[in-house]
Amino acid sequence: MEININPVALDLGVFKIHWYGIMYLVAFITVYLFGMYRARQTNKWQTTEVSDLVFYGAIGAILGGRIGYAMFYDFANFIESPLGIFKIWQGGMSFHGGLIGAMLGMYIYSRITGRKFFAVADFVAPLVSIGLGAGRLGNFINGELWGKPTDLPWGMIFPNTDDLGLTRHPSMLYELFLEGIVLFIIIWIFSSKPRPLYAVSGLWLLLYGFFRFVVEFVRMPDAHIGYLVWDWLTMGQLLSAPMMLFGIILIIYAYRKNAAVS
């Protein structure tokens, strides 16, 4: 199957509206709407708080995603031309950097509002996968982050971005399904009942790290980085492993300490 989608949704001559940018807008709006719904299901959050929380998280995610990409995936170019980090239109976003940035935004929000950081994180955790799913759909439309060659019947060709024209794993769709849909369903159901503080965040970190680690086996590593060691370990796996470990620690701590329900 050949995938040939124009990444530009609307060309107005003076400027262009890209599908990837639309996906970001869809992500923030959807997260806000689900956040409003989630706030109405609990007596600990007001709907008026959701917009501020989404704002802090969104700013942190965008800045962190860009800085994280420069630090984790493009450090040499960043050292050579530091101002290039502001050229967002040239692409380059890191999920792990975006997560760190979003966490920093949530920390600032928690300090301003007097809430516990993990109370905020547990509230937000089910919503994160919505943004992830939208982002992976944007990756698919752009024909980027594709996987290794395959002869499986659902393999796809990305002629606009793959010079070799090989049939490849649509790894961005695997991530859309696992990180976006499956992870959202699991965490949403898990968090629908009162859980100890840290438990929701811990489960999200564990599952995201696991899903990302697994998909990396069929996803092509960044060309300028390649495999780090053993001809299979990627930067994405290296960054996901600590997430799984920290997630396990949070879950154990949450239930052993019988922490207050978030």
C-alpha positions, 0 to 999 in steps of 0.5 A: 500500500502506497501512502502519499498524503500532502502534509499541507492541509491548506495552502493560502500562498502567503502561508501554509497550514500543515496537518501536523499543526492541526493535529496539535490543535486537535490534541489540545482541544480534545485534552481540554474537553476530556479534562472538563469531563474528568473534572465533572466526575470528581469533587476535587477539581473545578472545570474552571481549573482545567483551562489553566492546567492545559495551558501550562501543560501545553506550553511545557510540552511544546518547549520541552519537545523542541529542547528535548529533540535538540538535546537527545537527537540533534545535539551536534547541530544544536552546539553548532547553531544554538539558535536553530532550536527556535526554528520550530517550522523545520520540525523536530520534536521529542516526546520524552522532552515534551513529557519533561516539559509538561511535567515542569508545567504541571509542577509550576501549576501545582506550586501556584495552586497549592496542589500536590504535584502527583495529584495534578499528574494523576489527574492529567495522566489519562489525558496525555494519550489523547495528545499522543494519538493525535501526534502519531497521526500527524507523523503518519500524514507526514510520512515520518518515523516509519518502520523497518522493511516488512513483507507483512500484508499491512506494510506501507510505502512512503514515497515522499520521504523514503528514497528507497521506496521499500514496503515498511512497518507503519510504526507510527500507526502502531504507536497511535494504537498502543500509546494513543488508543490502548493506553488511553482506555486502560488508564481512563478505566483504571483512574475511573475509581479512586486510586492511591496517590502516585498509582495512576501516574505510575501505571501510565509511565510503566505502560507507555515505556513498555509500548514505546520500547516494544515498537522501537524494535520495528521502527527505524532509528534516527539516521544520524544516530542509528543504534546505540549498542548491540545493533538494536538499542535505540535512543527511544528505548534508552529513554523509555527504560527509566520510565518503566522503572520509575513507573514500577517504583511509583506503583509499589510506593503507592500501594505499600504506603497506602497513600491518600487517594488522589 
